[in-house]
Amino acid sequence: DERNVMTLLDHPFILKLHNSFWDERHVYLILELCLGGELFGYLRRHGRFTEDQARFYAASVASAFDHLHSRFIIYRDLKPENLMLDDKGYLKVVDFGLAKVVKGRTWTICGTPEYLAPEVVLSKGHSRGVDYWALGVLIFELVAGQCPFVGTDNMEIYKRIIANQIEFPAHFSLACKEIVKDFTKSS
């Protein structure tokens, strides 16, 4: 499925699939090289990013999502670990293992707990809006250094997601708070 989704994509902020082949036991994907490493590593080393840095990366993700959604593909696995940097520092969305072609709604529960939208947690069925919810969570994490919905176990995280009471650190600008709130509105 991942290979099939990737064959539909051609965008500067999405990891390029050059070729694929398989044998009796494995599928092999020949992918674009990303020499810059994971965004996750940079975030952990620096603790948090400035709002300008977060805006740069978020804009790249939004552009990639526009491309995906124009092809009826929902990504469903946004997190810093799935964002790589090329040798010039530009972002690439990677890992399409949970991506799915969906023309209406889907009910599959998948993704990273802290990034799940309420409709996924509540099994209400979801569409591409879950990607934008996750983008709001990503922006918060990039600027704060941690996700807005954390807990000691998944059930606590899910309760916080459903309550949707985000506490913003003092260093967040009004504009940054508003964009996070806009992306994390419950549908």
DAJOHU-V57400 format. One record per pair of residues at least 24 apart in sequence whose ideal C-beta (glycine too) atoms are under 7 Angstrom apart, sorted by the first residue. I is the first residue (numbers start at 1). J is the second residue. If there is no record, write none. Layout:
BEGIN
{{I:J} {I:J}}
END
This chain:
BEGIN
{{2:96} {2:97} {3:27} {3:29} {5:73} {5:96} {5:99} {5:101} {6:96} {8:71} {8:73} {9:67} {11:64} {11:67} {13:60} {13:63} {13:64} {13:91} {13:92} {13:93} {14:64} {14:67} {14:92} {14:93} {15:84} {15:92} {15:93} {15:94} {34:84} {34:85} {34:86} {34:92} {35:86} {35:87} {36:84} {36:85} {36:86} {36:87} {36:89} {37:84} {37:85} {38:81} {38:84} {39:80} {39:83} {39:85} {39:91} {40:80} {40:81} {43:80} {43:142} {47:145} {48:142} {48:143} {48:144} {48:145} {49:142} {49:143} {51:143} {51:173} {51:176} {54:139} {54:142} {54:143} {57:83} {57:91} {57:142} {58:135} {58:138} {58:139} {60:90} {60:91} {61:91} {61:93} {61:135} {61:138} {62:135} {64:93} {65:131} {69:128} {72:101} {72:102} {72:103} {73:99} {73:100} {73:101} {74:99} {74:100} {74:102} {74:127} {74:128} {74:130} {74:131} {75:99} {75:131} {76:100} {76:110} {76:111} {76:130} {76:131} {77:111} {77:112} {78:115} {78:131} {78:134} {78:135} {78:138} {79:112} {79:115} {80:141} {102:127} {113:154} {113:157} {114:147} {114:149} {114:150} {114:157} {116:161} {118:161} {118:162} {118:164} {118:186} {119:187} {121:158} {121:161} {121:162} {122:162} {129:187} {132:183} {133:183} {133:184} {135:183} {136:180} {136:183} {136:184} {137:184} {139:179} {139:180} {140:166} {140:180} {143:172} {143:176} {144:169}}
END
